[in-house]
Every structure is written in structure tokens, then in C-alpha cells.
Amino acid sequence: MKAALLACMLIALPASAERQYLREADAAHELFTRTATATRQLLELTETERADLSRTLGWRIEGKSFPYLEVRTPSELVGVIFMLDVIGQSEPITFAVAVNPAGAITGVRVMVYREAHGEEIEAKRFREQFVGKSAKDAITLGKDIDAISGATISSRSETIAVKKSLGLWNVLHQRSLHP
């Protein structure tokens, strides 16, 4: 009887919906170039930077530390990749957002998707809508970015990851101008 009850309980448990699309070790090659190497960094925001970024984006920035990869070829810096968790419907979605030295998006990838539905946001057609966008561009889901039907919440999460990455890139850029 106990074994049958345990078996029923195990069947009722949801299977993990987690799917990994991109490993951190592969991000530089996938989002920039095969000759690139990446060094993991941590952007620590000051209270002033966090308040300014929150004001600019229009929502409160949680956390003070944000991991990113500094991506270089043998001759130059080719960009950075921010690795951000953004809440989906109920679970975080981990994104890799690549920004070039001019402050424009060069690519977006889902690293880890944990929701039961909506992984269509990893489709190239959806991701390419962000390429070339910078902080001065409008990036609004439903206006500038077409949402995926049935994956609206995940589409919004990816849009948030892109906007937040551009804001974080601006912090890095300002620091390099005023060390």
C-alpha cells in the first residue's frame, strides 16, 4: 500500500521544465566570433547608479551585482555579454545579451529556460528583432517588438533583459569615460 501511494506521489510530481540552450563557456563564440575569448566580470552598482538606472528604465532595479563577460579578440574588445535572470510567468529565465562597444545589441540568447511554455522566444526570428537596438531606441513589446502569441510573458521577459542590459552597458561606458 505504501509503495503504491509513493508511486502515485512520484507520478504526480511535475518534471523539471528546465532546458539549457546556451552554456556560459560558449556564449562569446555564439554571440560574437569564434576567435573571441571571454573573461567573467561582476558589475557592482553604486546606490546612485542603481537609482539612476531605475529611473531611466522606469522600474526598480533589484540587486547590486550583475555578472557579465568581457569579450575580446586577440586585438580588441568586441563587446560584453550580460547574463541576467528575468522572471517569466513563475520561474526565472536566464538570458545572455550581447552588446558591442558602440552600445548596440548584437545578439540575444536564452541560456536556461525553466517555464513549461513559451520557449519559442529562443527562435531566431524573435531574437533578431533586438539586433542593432541601443539605449536611444524605443524597445516596447507590442510596438517596436512583436510578441510571440502564446509566449507573451516570456517575450516581455526577453524585452526586459535587453533593456536592462543596455542600461548596464551605459553604466560601464560612463565608468570608462570617467574612471
C-alpha positions as CSV (number, residue, x, y, z in Angstrom):
1,M,0.0,0.0,0.0
2,K,2.8,2.4,0.9
3,A,4.7,1.6,-2.2
4,A,1.6,2.3,-4.4
5,L,1.0,5.6,-2.6
6,L,4.6,6.6,-3.1
7,A,4.4,5.6,-6.8
8,C,1.3,7.8,-7.2
9,M,3.0,10.7,-5.5
10,L,6.1,10.4,-7.8
11,I,3.9,10.3,-10.9
12,A,2.1,13.5,-9.7
13,L,5.3,15.5,-9.2
14,P,6.0,17.8,-12.1
15,A,9.0,17.0,-14.3
16,S,11.6,19.8,-14.4
17,A,10.9,22.1,-17.3
18,E,14.4,23.4,-17.3
19,R,16.1,23.5,-20.7
20,Q,19.6,24.7,-21.3
21,Y,20.1,26.4,-24.7
22,L,23.5,28.1,-24.2
23,R,26.4,27.5,-21.8
24,E,28.4,30.4,-20.4
25,A,31.5,28.8,-21.9
26,D,30.0,29.0,-25.4
27,A,28.4,32.5,-25.2
28,A,31.3,34.5,-26.7
29,H,31.6,32.2,-29.7
30,E,27.9,32.1,-30.3
31,L,27.2,35.8,-29.8
32,F,30.4,37.4,-31.2
33,T,33.1,35.4,-33.1
34,R,34.9,32.1,-32.9
35,T,38.2,33.9,-32.2
36,A,36.8,35.7,-29.1
37,T,37.7,34.8,-25.6
38,A,35.6,35.8,-22.6
39,T,36.5,36.9,-19.0
40,R,33.8,36.8,-16.4
41,Q,33.4,40.1,-14.6
42,L,31.0,41.4,-12.0
43,L,29.4,44.9,-12.3
44,E,28.8,46.2,-8.8
45,L,26.4,49.2,-9.0
46,T,26.7,52.1,-6.5
47,E,23.4,53.3,-4.9
48,T,23.5,56.3,-7.2
49,E,24.0,54.2,-10.3
50,R,21.2,51.9,-9.2
51,A,18.8,54.8,-8.6
52,D,19.7,56.4,-12.0
53,L,19.2,53.1,-13.8
54,S,15.9,52.5,-12.1
55,R,14.7,56.0,-13.1
56,T,15.9,55.6,-16.7
57,L,14.3,52.2,-17.1
58,G,11.1,53.0,-15.2
59,W,11.3,50.1,-12.8
60,R,13.2,49.4,-9.6
61,I,16.4,47.6,-10.2
62,E,16.8,44.7,-7.8
63,G,20.3,43.6,-6.8
64,K,23.6,45.4,-6.9
65,S,25.8,42.9,-8.7
66,F,25.4,41.8,-12.3
67,P,27.7,39.2,-14.0
68,Y,28.9,39.8,-17.5
69,L,31.5,38.5,-19.9
70,E,34.1,40.9,-21.3
71,V,34.7,39.5,-24.8
72,R,37.9,40.1,-26.7
73,T,39.6,39.0,-29.9
74,P,43.4,39.0,-29.8
75,S,43.4,42.6,-31.0
76,E,40.4,44.3,-29.4
77,L,37.4,44.4,-27.1
78,V,34.4,43.2,-29.2
79,G,31.8,43.7,-26.5
80,V,30.2,42.4,-23.4
81,I,27.6,39.8,-22.6
82,F,25.3,40.4,-19.7
83,M,23.8,37.2,-18.1
84,L,20.6,38.1,-16.5
85,D,17.8,36.2,-14.8
86,V,14.4,37.8,-15.5
87,I,11.2,36.3,-14.0
88,G,8.9,34.7,-16.5
89,Q,5.4,33.6,-15.6
90,S,6.7,31.9,-12.4
91,E,10.3,31.0,-12.9
92,P,13.4,32.9,-13.9
93,I,14.6,32.8,-17.5
94,T,18.4,33.3,-17.9
95,F,19.4,35.4,-20.8
96,A,22.7,36.2,-22.5
97,V,22.5,39.7,-24.1
98,A,25.5,40.8,-26.2
99,V,26.3,44.5,-26.6
100,N,29.1,45.8,-28.8
101,P,31.4,48.7,-27.9
102,A,29.1,51.2,-29.6
103,G,26.3,50.2,-27.2
104,A,24.2,48.2,-29.7
105,I,22.7,44.8,-29.3
106,T,24.5,42.2,-31.4
107,G,22.6,39.2,-30.2
108,V,20.3,37.7,-27.5
109,R,20.1,34.1,-26.4
110,V,18.1,32.2,-23.8
111,M,20.7,30.4,-21.7
112,V,18.3,28.5,-19.4
113,Y,14.5,28.3,-19.8
114,R,12.6,27.0,-16.8
115,E,8.9,27.6,-17.7
116,A,6.6,24.9,-19.0
117,H,5.6,27.0,-22.1
118,G,7.0,29.9,-24.1
119,E,10.4,28.7,-25.2
120,E,9.6,30.0,-28.7
121,I,11.4,33.2,-27.6
122,E,14.6,31.3,-28.4
123,A,13.6,31.3,-32.1
124,K,16.0,33.3,-34.3
125,R,13.2,35.3,-35.9
126,F,12.1,36.7,-32.5
127,R,15.6,37.3,-31.2
128,E,16.7,39.2,-34.3
129,Q,14.2,42.0,-33.6
130,F,16.6,43.2,-30.9
131,V,19.8,43.3,-33.0
132,G,21.0,46.8,-33.7
133,K,18.9,48.3,-30.9
134,S,20.6,50.7,-28.5
135,A,19.6,52.6,-25.4
136,K,18.3,55.5,-27.5
137,D,15.9,53.3,-29.4
138,A,12.4,52.5,-28.4
139,I,12.1,48.9,-27.3
140,T,8.5,48.3,-26.4
141,L,6.8,45.0,-26.6
142,G,3.8,45.2,-28.9
143,K,5.0,48.3,-30.6
144,D,8.7,48.0,-31.6
145,I,9.0,44.3,-30.7
146,D,6.4,41.8,-31.9
147,A,5.4,39.4,-29.1
148,I,5.1,35.7,-29.7
149,S,1.5,34.5,-29.4
150,G,1.2,32.1,-26.5
151,A,4.5,33.3,-25.1
152,T,3.7,36.9,-24.3
153,I,5.1,36.8,-20.8
154,S,8.4,35.2,-22.0
155,S,8.5,37.8,-24.8
156,R,8.2,40.6,-22.2
157,S,10.9,39.0,-20.1
158,E,13.3,39.0,-23.0
159,T,12.5,42.6,-23.8
160,I,13.2,43.5,-20.1
161,A,16.6,41.6,-20.3
162,V,17.6,43.6,-23.4
163,K,16.6,47.0,-21.9
164,K,18.3,46.2,-18.6
165,S,21.5,45.1,-20.4
166,L,21.6,48.3,-22.4
167,G,21.2,50.2,-19.1
168,L,24.1,48.2,-17.5
169,W,26.2,48.8,-20.6
170,N,25.7,52.5,-20.2
171,V,26.9,52.3,-16.6
172,L,30.1,50.5,-17.8
173,H,30.5,53.1,-20.6
174,Q,30.2,56.0,-18.2
175,R,32.7,54.5,-15.9
176,S,35.2,54.1,-18.8
177,L,34.7,57.8,-19.6
178,H,35.1,58.9,-16.0
179,P,37.4,56.4,-14.3
